[in-house]
Structure formats: C-alpha cells, structure tokens
Amino acid sequence: MGDPGFLRTLARGRSLRLRTADRALAFMGRPPLEPLLRAEVEAFLAVSGTKASVLGEEALGDRAFVGRLRRGASPYLETFDRVRAWMAANATEEELRAVRGRLAGVADPFGGTRDAAGMVEGPREEENRLDTREAAARLGLSPRTLEYYRASGGGPEFQKSGSRVRYRLEDIEAWASARRWTSLSKERGARKK
C-alpha cells in the first residue's frame, strides 16, 4: 500500500475509498469492488427505472452521487454499503432477481464471479491455492518445515511463480492423507522400506 502504518490506521477506524480498498484486494489476488458497485448501480437504475438523482438523494442525501460515480469518482466503503442497502430495501424481489441476472460474469471480491442467475459461483481456482503459511497451518506444521520439504523433496507438490509459492488444496489433502497410520508399528515398517 506504500504506507507502513496502513493497518494501524485502519484498525483505528480509518475510512477507505474504494480505490484504496481495491489496491489491497489486488494485493490479495481478489477482484476489485469499484466495478462491482458501478455495475450494481447501473443494473438497479435500468431495472427499477429509478432516476440517478433519486437514488443519490434518498440513499446518501447527494443528488449528484451517480453522476460523479459515472465520471470516475471513488466513493468510500461506507457509501458502497449504504447504496447497496438502499437499493436492496427499495426494490421488489423480481427487480432484485433481474439486477442479479444483469451482473452475470461480474467478479465478486469475496467469492468468484456471478452466474447467469446472478448468484456467486464457486471459489475461483486461485482460492484453492494456499501460501506457505496457510498450507503449514492446515497441515499442523511450521512454515520452516514446509520450506525444508520444498528443498528436500519430501513435502506436498507446490507451484512456484517467481518468488511466489502456492500449494493446491487438493495436493495438501492428498499428501496429508498418504501419511495416515493405524499404528506406530506400520509407520516404522514404512520408514524402513
């Protein structure tokens, strides 16, 4: 984020603009929020027939909100929440279904993309990948142990891109499953082979 105190100020209640939140999401490998808000607002306006100035006035007390959003303004996260809550409260179930339908293919930062019904699809491939710390925690090992296994060849399969190491969830589970024992004598016998 280019700010060593970012998390500290966030913990103290700092308000974030969507553009700043999107930079943090990009760092985490997640899609941005700002395009999702823009798509939801445009879909809501088209489906409900609500005037942009009415949405801005009633949701935020700001008639010019949608116009500024369309020109590239980056609202605060609280604004995102307030606008979404207002739209949900001021639409019929049929309108909400139609809005979700218009959001097909729009990336959701918290769980994949939306399908044709507007529902969030299952986790993206990247979400099934764990970094060393996450994989170690899942296996009950230290990150150093996994680093050792990567060097020695004794650990689960992993993928490396530059300095970034990722473990597929399936590979972690398969590796852990292959190390199940019903007795210590069977484990000792396997080690002698």
N, C-alpha and C positions, 0 to 999 in steps of 0.2 A: 504494500500500500504506500510505501515511501514515507511512512510515519511510524517511528519506533513506539510511540505512545498510543497508537490507534486503538488497541484492545482496551487499554486502561481508560481512555476517554469514552469508549463505547460502553464499558461497564458502569461508568458514572452517568450514563443516560444520554450520551451524545446522539443527536438526531442525524440520520444519514439521508442523503439524497439517493435516489435510485441509481444514478450513475456510479456513485461510490460503492453502493451495495453490489452492483454488477461487476465491479472490478474485483471485489472479494469473492464473488461467486465464480468468476472466471479463474481465479487462482485455485479454487477448489474443484475446477473442472465441471462446473454447473452452467446451464444456460442462464442468460440474463433475465431480470424481472421487467425492465422497461418495455421491451417489445410485447411482453405478455399483457401489461397494463394497457398499452396502446391498442392492441388487438381486442381486448375485452371491452374497452370503452367504445371503439368503433362498431363492434358487433352489437353491443347493447343499444347504441343510438339507432342503428339500422333496423334492428328487430323491433324495438319498442316504439319507434317513431318519436322518441323524446328529443327535444331540441338541445343542442350542446349547451346553450346558455342556461337552460333549466337544470340540467344535470349539475353544472358547476355551481349554480346559485344554491340549489337545495342540498347538495352533498357537502359543499365546502364554504358557501357564502361568497363564492368567487365566480361571477358570470363568465369571465374570460379564461377560466381554467383549461377547457378543452382546446381553445384556440392556441394557447401557449404550449400545451402538450403537443399539438399537431406541428408547431413550429420548432419543436425540439427541446423545450424546457424539461428539466429533470426535477420532478416533484420529490418531496420527502417520503420516506417509507410510511409514515403515519397517514399521509394523503392517499397513498395507494390503498391502505386498509380502509379508510373512510369511504373512498369512492366505491370500492368493491362491496362494502357493507350496504351502502345506499342503493346500488344497483340491485343487489340481491333482495333488499326489502321492497323495492319499487317495481318489481317485475312479476308477472304471473309464472306459474310452473311451466307453461307452454313456452313463454318467452325465454325463460332460463334454459330450457332444453334447446331452443333454437340458437341461443347465444353459444352454448357449449358446442353445438354442431358446427358453427362457423369457426370455432377455434381448433378444428381438426388439424393436426400437424404442427400446432404451435408448441414450442418447447416449454416445459414446466420445470423450473429450477429444483423443485422438490420431488420429482418423480417421473422423468421421461417425457414423452410427448402425448398429446391428446389424440384419441382415435376418432373415427368418423362421428361417434355419438358425443364427442366432447369429453369423454372420460379419460383420465390419465391411464396410459398404457403401463405395462410392467416396467421394471427397472431397466435402464439402459445398460449396455454391455459394460461401460466404464464403471457403473455402480457395483458390478460383480467383481471388481478388482480392488485389492487391498494393498496399502503400502506396507512397508516392513513392520512398522509399529502396530498397525491394525492386525496384520497376519499373526504376529507374535502373540498379541493379546488373545486372539481367537484360539491359538494352539496352547496357550499357557506357558509360553517360552519368553525369554528376553529377546529384544531386537538383536543384541550381540550374538546370541545363539543362531538366529536365522542368518546373520551376516557370515558367521563361521560356516554354516551349512552351504551357503551360496559358494563360498570359496572352496570348500572341500567336496562338494557334490553330494552331500548326504541329505539335503532337505527337499522340500517340495519344489516342483517346477516353478519357474518365475519368468517374467518378461522384463527386458531392460531396454529402455529407450533413452539414450544419453546417460544421464546420471539417475534417471527415474526408474525405480524398480517397482514392479507391480506383481501381485500374486492373484491368480484367478481363484475365486471362492471354491470352485469345483476341485481344483488341484490341491488346495489346502485340505479340503474334506477327504479327498482320496488318500493323501499322504497320511493324515491322522488315522483314517480307517485301516490302513495297511499296518499300523502299529498297535492294533488291539491284541491283547493277550488274555487267555483264560486262566493261565497260571504262570508263575515265575519260572517254573522248570521248562515250559515251552519257549519262553523268551530266551533263556540261556542256551537251549538247543539251537535256536535260530541264529544266535550270535556266533556259534561255533562253526556254522556252515560257511 
